[in-house]
Amino acid sequence: MKIVVIQGPNLNMLGVRETNIYGPMKLEQIHAQMKEVASQNGAEIEFFQSNLEGELVDKIQECYGEAQGIIINAAAYTHTSIAIRDAISAVSIPTIEVHISNIHRREDFRKVNMLAPVCASSVIGFGPFGYHLAMMGMLQIMNEMKAAQDAQNAQATQA
């Protein structure tokens, strides 16, 4: 089981940028916690961060055939990127979006979410803990997919 965590623009500035909104935790600390949860659950995890939309699209596409789940915080691109939305849709990999702040309680332009309709779920407004919630959700989705595949294989073997 492989999960790819994709981080969008300015998330490399966590712990420095607007700590009143995003908190003091750095991206490296969030990733370390996610890595620990993945390890405890027998999952492989990979991290990627870019400030460039095209690089995020490329990374999503690279997940096709390589990963069983994507956790993405597309940051500001959530509100503008049809390209990222189309990439998520194209790869058909369960994807959970994360937002540290509650985008629905912020500026009007942040209430537009291009990605939610093509994601399995969204975790919004829980601060850095949202990444842990997304990990738990993704592990659940992956376990359900594995159980369904195992049941299908068992049925095929009996036939």
N, C-alpha and C positions, 0 to 999 in steps of 0.2 A: 504494500500500500504506500503510494507516494502522494504527498500533498505539496503543492507549490504555493508559496505565499508571495504575492505580488504587491508591492508598495509603490504608490504613485508619487506625484510631485510634492516636494517640501517635507515629506515624512522623514527624510534623512536629517531634518532639523528639529525633530522632536526633542523635548527637554530644553530647548533654547527658544523655539518659536512659540509665541503666545501661550505661555504656560498657564495663564488664567483660563484658557479654553481647552488645551490639550494635555495639561499636566506636566510634571517634571521628568517623567520617565523617558529614557532614550530608546530609540528603535532597537539598538543592540540588546537592551534589557528585555524588551518585549520578545525579541527573537529567541533569546536564551530560555525564557520561560516556555515558549512554544516548543522549542527543541526538546526540553525536558519532558513535556507532556507527550510529544510524539514518541520519544524513546520508551516511555513507560507503557505505551500502547502498541509497540511494535510497528510503528509507521516511520517511513523515511520522510524527511522534510527538507525542502530547499527554499532559500530566500532570494528575492530579487527586488531591487529598488531602482527606479529611474524617474527622472523629471521629464522625460521625453515620451510623448504619446505613442509614437511609432515603435519605440523599444518595448513599451508595455504590450502593444498589439503583437509584436514578434514573440515575446515571451509567452503570451497566452497560446499562440499558435504552436510554439515548441512543446507545449504540454500535451498536444494531441498524440495519443499512443504511448505517452511516457508517464503521465500522472493520472491518478484516479480522482483527484480533487484539487480545487483551486480556492484559496482564500485571498480575496483582493480588497485592498483599500485604494481605489483609484483617485482618492482625494478630489481635487477640483474637477478632474476629468469626469467624475460621476455625473456632473451637471451639464456636460457639453459634448461628450465623445460618443458619437454614433459608431466610430471605428472600433472602440473598445467593446461596445455593446455587440456589434456584429461578430467580433472575434470570439467573445464568450459564447454566443449563439452557435457559431460555426463548429467549435470543437466539441460541443455537447458533453462537457465534463461538468459534474456537479460543482457549482461555484457558490460560495457564500461571500457576500460583501460585508465589509466592516467599516464603520465610521466611529471615530473616537468621540466626537461631539454629536449632539442630537441635531441633525441637519434640519429637522422640521421646526426647530425653535430658533433658527438663525435667520439670516437674510433671505428674502424671498427667492432670489436666484438659486439658493442652495436647496430649495424645496423641490426643484425639478430633479428627478432621478432617472437618468437614461438606462441605468444598469439593472435596477430592481426587477423589471419584468422578465429578464433572462437569467436571473440568479435563483438558486434553490431557496435561498433565504437571505435575510439582512439582519445584521446586529448593529444597532445604532444607539449611541449615547451612553454607553457603559464605560467610557474611558478606555484605558489600555486593557482592562479586564474583558472588553469585548472580543479581543483576540482569543482569549481562553474559551469564551463561550462559543466562538466560531470553530475552534478546534474540537470542542466536545460535539458540536453539531455535525461537523464533517466526519468525525470518527463514527458517529451514529449512522450517518448516510452510507459510509463505506461498509460498515458491518452489515447493514440491511442489504446492500447490493451483493455482498459476498454470500450472505445466507440465501438470497434468491438464486444466485448462480449455483451454489452447492445443491439446492433443491432441484434445480433444472438438471444438473449433471446426474444426480441420483435417479431421477425419473427416466432419463435417457438410458442409463445403465440397466434399469429394470425392464425396459421395453425390448 
